[in-house]
Amino acid sequence: MVQRQIFALPGRGVMCRAAGHDLHGDCLSCATCGSSLRNVGHHFIEDKFYCEVHGRQKKGLGPAMDPNLAA
């Protein structure tokens, strides 16, 4: 899992720093399903961010599933 910081920059708004990248909080989303990663765990694989479900799937650690259907 990737560590992240949340901070504000004048004129740029609330930003997230994750895996050495500065992103708007709204731009931090899963490369597979597009779900927001702003306040949840995520993975950074091959220069892309993934939700927990798709990150584990990409690493071969979990079955293919829709994170919106997970309990």
Phi, psi and omega in degrees: 000150184265136173281147178218156175238150174240131183210169180243140175240132178305129179081350181243345178084199181284130182237158173240140172247116180221132179053036178078008180248136174263122183226150168296143180306324180288343181270348180279099184217161181292132180293339181269306187253349178079005181291148181294138178250014187301317183235027181226164177294152180205169180239151176239108185229128178051048177065022177227150177265142180225149173291172182303314182297308184285332174295314178295321178297316181298327178276358180077024183255000182204163179286158174292128179200159178274121182297339178286343179261348181289144180279000000 
